[in-house]
Amino acid sequence: MTDQEKINHLTAAFFQVFTNIDGRDAQVQKLHDLFIPEGLLISNTGGHTAVFTVQEFHHSRQAMLSDGTLTQFGGGKPITVLI
């Protein structure tokens, strides 16, 4: 598997843990399988940077998936990351 294929596989696996379309339960706990324990997730949108530990990101997204903020997420076309 090329580096490009590995990155694309990891990216797809990342978004897959949040998929909750058609009543499917998101598998947010699997997020920890994709990162080293010291891993960080960085959101850099709208001129605002937010840094999360994997645990913090897990809890924030689990809350969004549980309280109805994020519904019918997933099922889109595959994502390709260019390196």
mmCIF file of the C-alpha atoms, coordinates in Angstrom:
data_MODEL
# 
_entry.id   MODEL 
# 
loop_
_atom_site.group_PDB 
_atom_site.id 
_atom_site.type_symbol 
_atom_site.label_atom_id 
_atom_site.label_alt_id 
_atom_site.label_comp_id 
_atom_site.label_asym_id 
_atom_site.label_entity_id 
_atom_site.label_seq_id 
_atom_site.pdbx_PDB_ins_code 
_atom_site.Cartn_x 
_atom_site.Cartn_y 
_atom_site.Cartn_z 
_atom_site.occupancy 
_atom_site.B_iso_or_equiv 
_atom_site.pdbx_formal_charge 
_atom_site.auth_seq_id 
_atom_site.auth_comp_id 
_atom_site.auth_asym_id 
_atom_site.auth_atom_id 
_atom_site.pdbx_PDB_model_num 
ATOM 1  C CA . MET A 1 1  ? 0.000   0.000  0.000  1.00 0.00 ? 1  MET A CA 1 
ATOM 2  C CA . THR A 1 2  ? 1.407   3.413  -0.966 1.00 0.00 ? 2  THR A CA 1 
ATOM 3  C CA . ASP A 1 3  ? 1.644   6.297  1.489  1.00 0.00 ? 3  ASP A CA 1 
ATOM 4  C CA . GLN A 1 4  ? -1.193  8.005  -0.403 1.00 0.00 ? 4  GLN A CA 1 
ATOM 5  C CA . GLU A 1 5  ? -3.395  4.925  -0.015 1.00 0.00 ? 5  GLU A CA 1 
ATOM 6  C CA . LYS A 1 6  ? -2.551  4.671  3.694  1.00 0.00 ? 6  LYS A CA 1 
ATOM 7  C CA . ILE A 1 7  ? -3.486  8.316  4.284  1.00 0.00 ? 7  ILE A CA 1 
ATOM 8  C CA . ASN A 1 8  ? -6.738  7.935  2.347  1.00 0.00 ? 8  ASN A CA 1 
ATOM 9  C CA . HIS A 1 9  ? -7.582  4.761  4.293  1.00 0.00 ? 9  HIS A CA 1 
ATOM 10 C CA . LEU A 1 10 ? -6.895  6.512  7.616  1.00 0.00 ? 10 LEU A CA 1 
ATOM 11 C CA . THR A 1 11 ? -8.959  9.548  6.582  1.00 0.00 ? 11 THR A CA 1 
ATOM 12 C CA . ALA A 1 12 ? -11.886 7.345  5.564  1.00 0.00 ? 12 ALA A CA 1 
ATOM 13 C CA . ALA A 1 13 ? -11.644 5.409  8.845  1.00 0.00 ? 13 ALA A CA 1 
ATOM 14 C CA . PHE A 1 14 ? -11.640 8.707  10.781 1.00 0.00 ? 14 PHE A CA 1 
ATOM 15 C CA . PHE A 1 15 ? -14.882 9.936  9.215  1.00 0.00 ? 15 PHE A CA 1 
ATOM 16 C CA . GLN A 1 16 ? -16.463 6.479  9.403  1.00 0.00 ? 16 GLN A CA 1 
ATOM 17 C CA . VAL A 1 17 ? -16.447 6.530  13.216 1.00 0.00 ? 17 VAL A CA 1 
ATOM 18 C CA . PHE A 1 18 ? -18.925 9.447  13.116 1.00 0.00 ? 18 PHE A CA 1 
ATOM 19 C CA . THR A 1 19 ? -21.294 8.008  10.506 1.00 0.00 ? 19 THR A CA 1 
ATOM 20 C CA . ASN A 1 20 ? -24.844 7.892  11.821 1.00 0.00 ? 20 ASN A CA 1 
ATOM 21 C CA . ILE A 1 21 ? -26.981 7.759  8.669  1.00 0.00 ? 21 ILE A CA 1 
ATOM 22 C CA . ASP A 1 22 ? -30.082 5.592  8.470  1.00 0.00 ? 22 ASP A CA 1 
ATOM 23 C CA . GLY A 1 23 ? -30.216 5.084  12.238 1.00 0.00 ? 23 GLY A CA 1 
ATOM 24 C CA . ARG A 1 24 ? -26.712 3.670  12.419 1.00 0.00 ? 24 ARG A CA 1 
ATOM 25 C CA . ASP A 1 25 ? -24.952 4.195  15.743 1.00 0.00 ? 25 ASP A CA 1 
ATOM 26 C CA . ALA A 1 26 ? -21.740 6.171  15.377 1.00 0.00 ? 26 ALA A CA 1 
ATOM 27 C CA . GLN A 1 27 ? -18.672 4.321  16.642 1.00 0.00 ? 27 GLN A CA 1 
ATOM 28 C CA . VAL A 1 28 ? -16.872 7.292  18.212 1.00 0.00 ? 28 VAL A CA 1 
ATOM 29 C CA . GLN A 1 29 ? -15.033 5.100  20.725 1.00 0.00 ? 29 GLN A CA 1 
ATOM 30 C CA . LYS A 1 30 ? -13.058 3.668  17.776 1.00 0.00 ? 30 LYS A CA 1 
ATOM 31 C CA . LEU A 1 31 ? -11.464 7.094  17.357 1.00 0.00 ? 31 LEU A CA 1 
ATOM 32 C CA . HIS A 1 32 ? -8.868  6.062  19.946 1.00 0.00 ? 32 HIS A CA 1 
ATOM 33 C CA . ASP A 1 33 ? -7.745  3.206  17.695 1.00 0.00 ? 33 ASP A CA 1 
ATOM 34 C CA . LEU A 1 34 ? -6.678  5.707  15.028 1.00 0.00 ? 34 LEU A CA 1 
ATOM 35 C CA . PHE A 1 35 ? -4.367  7.853  17.176 1.00 0.00 ? 35 PHE A CA 1 
ATOM 36 C CA . ILE A 1 36 ? -1.392  7.435  19.433 1.00 0.00 ? 36 ILE A CA 1 
ATOM 37 C CA . PRO A 1 37 ? -2.235  8.259  23.072 1.00 0.00 ? 37 PRO A CA 1 
ATOM 38 C CA . GLU A 1 38 ? -0.568  11.690 22.787 1.00 0.00 ? 38 GLU A CA 1 
ATOM 39 C CA . GLY A 1 39 ? -2.376  12.513 19.518 1.00 0.00 ? 39 GLY A CA 1 
ATOM 40 C CA . LEU A 1 40 ? -3.976  15.896 18.974 1.00 0.00 ? 40 LEU A CA 1 
ATOM 41 C CA . LEU A 1 41 ? -6.758  17.019 16.645 1.00 0.00 ? 41 LEU A CA 1 
ATOM 42 C CA . ILE A 1 42 ? -6.534  20.584 15.412 1.00 0.00 ? 42 ILE A CA 1 
ATOM 43 C CA . SER A 1 43 ? -9.453  22.480 13.940 1.00 0.00 ? 43 SER A CA 1 
ATOM 44 C CA . ASN A 1 44 ? -8.424  25.559 12.011 1.00 0.00 ? 44 ASN A CA 1 
ATOM 45 C CA . THR A 1 45 ? -11.626 27.060 10.624 1.00 0.00 ? 45 THR A CA 1 
ATOM 46 C CA . GLY A 1 46 ? -13.021 30.555 10.357 1.00 0.00 ? 46 GLY A CA 1 
ATOM 47 C CA . GLY A 1 47 ? -9.824  32.120 11.656 1.00 0.00 ? 47 GLY A CA 1 
ATOM 48 C CA . HIS A 1 48 ? -10.164 30.202 14.920 1.00 0.00 ? 48 HIS A CA 1 
ATOM 49 C CA . THR A 1 49 ? -7.826  27.414 16.005 1.00 0.00 ? 49 THR A CA 1 
ATOM 50 C CA . ALA A 1 50 ? -8.970  24.795 18.499 1.00 0.00 ? 50 ALA A CA 1 
ATOM 51 C CA . VAL A 1 51 ? -6.749  21.988 19.761 1.00 0.00 ? 51 VAL A CA 1 
ATOM 52 C CA . PHE A 1 52 ? -8.248  18.810 21.240 1.00 0.00 ? 52 PHE A CA 1 
ATOM 53 C CA . THR A 1 53 ? -6.811  15.705 22.797 1.00 0.00 ? 53 THR A CA 1 
ATOM 54 C CA . VAL A 1 54 ? -8.332  12.547 21.377 1.00 0.00 ? 54 VAL A CA 1 
ATOM 55 C CA . GLN A 1 55 ? -10.407 12.181 24.549 1.00 0.00 ? 55 GLN A CA 1 
ATOM 56 C CA . GLU A 1 56 ? -11.689 15.778 24.356 1.00 0.00 ? 56 GLU A CA 1 
ATOM 57 C CA . PHE A 1 57 ? -12.592 15.404 20.683 1.00 0.00 ? 57 PHE A CA 1 
ATOM 58 C CA . HIS A 1 58 ? -14.303 12.072 21.389 1.00 0.00 ? 58 HIS A CA 1 
ATOM 59 C CA . HIS A 1 59 ? -16.474 13.580 24.120 1.00 0.00 ? 59 HIS A CA 1 
ATOM 60 C CA . SER A 1 60 ? -17.379 16.696 22.135 1.00 0.00 ? 60 SER A CA 1 
ATOM 61 C CA . ARG A 1 61 ? -18.398 14.711 19.053 1.00 0.00 ? 61 ARG A CA 1 
ATOM 62 C CA . GLN A 1 62 ? -20.211 12.062 21.077 1.00 0.00 ? 62 GLN A CA 1 
ATOM 63 C CA . ALA A 1 63 ? -22.276 14.848 22.625 1.00 0.00 ? 63 ALA A CA 1 
ATOM 64 C CA . MET A 1 64 ? -23.103 16.278 19.176 1.00 0.00 ? 64 MET A CA 1 
ATOM 65 C CA . LEU A 1 65 ? -24.123 12.846 17.909 1.00 0.00 ? 65 LEU A CA 1 
ATOM 66 C CA . SER A 1 66 ? -26.222 12.119 21.005 1.00 0.00 ? 66 SER A CA 1 
ATOM 67 C CA . ASP A 1 67 ? -28.059 15.425 21.379 1.00 0.00 ? 67 ASP A CA 1 
ATOM 68 C CA . GLY A 1 68 ? -29.199 15.680 17.763 1.00 0.00 ? 68 GLY A CA 1 
ATOM 69 C CA . THR A 1 69 ? -26.768 18.422 16.743 1.00 0.00 ? 69 THR A CA 1 
ATOM 70 C CA . LEU A 1 70 ? -25.143 16.130 14.170 1.00 0.00 ? 70 LEU A CA 1 
ATOM 71 C CA . THR A 1 71 ? -27.563 13.853 12.329 1.00 0.00 ? 71 THR A CA 1 
ATOM 72 C CA . GLN A 1 72 ? -27.379 11.917 9.081  1.00 0.00 ? 72 GLN A CA 1 
ATOM 73 C CA . PHE A 1 73 ? -23.606 12.350 8.957  1.00 0.00 ? 73 PHE A CA 1 
ATOM 74 C CA . GLY A 1 74 ? -21.704 10.186 6.504  1.00 0.00 ? 74 GLY A CA 1 
ATOM 75 C CA . GLY A 1 75 ? -22.430 8.265  3.383  1.00 0.00 ? 75 GLY A CA 1 
ATOM 76 C CA . GLY A 1 76 ? -20.771 10.827 1.152  1.00 0.00 ? 76 GLY A CA 1 
ATOM 77 C CA . LYS A 1 77 ? -18.240 10.191 -1.547 1.00 0.00 ? 77 LYS A CA 1 
ATOM 78 C CA . PRO A 1 78 ? -14.800 8.966  -0.436 1.00 0.00 ? 78 PRO A CA 1 
ATOM 79 C CA . ILE A 1 79 ? -12.345 11.628 0.643  1.00 0.00 ? 79 ILE A CA 1 
ATOM 80 C CA . THR A 1 80 ? -8.915  11.821 -0.954 1.00 0.00 ? 80 THR A CA 1 
ATOM 81 C CA . VAL A 1 81 ? -6.101  13.677 0.761  1.00 0.00 ? 81 VAL A CA 1 
ATOM 82 C CA . LEU A 1 82 ? -3.363  14.820 -1.580 1.00 0.00 ? 82 LEU A CA 1 
ATOM 83 C CA . ILE A 1 83 ? 0.188   14.621 -0.330 1.00 0.00 ? 83 ILE A CA 1 
# 
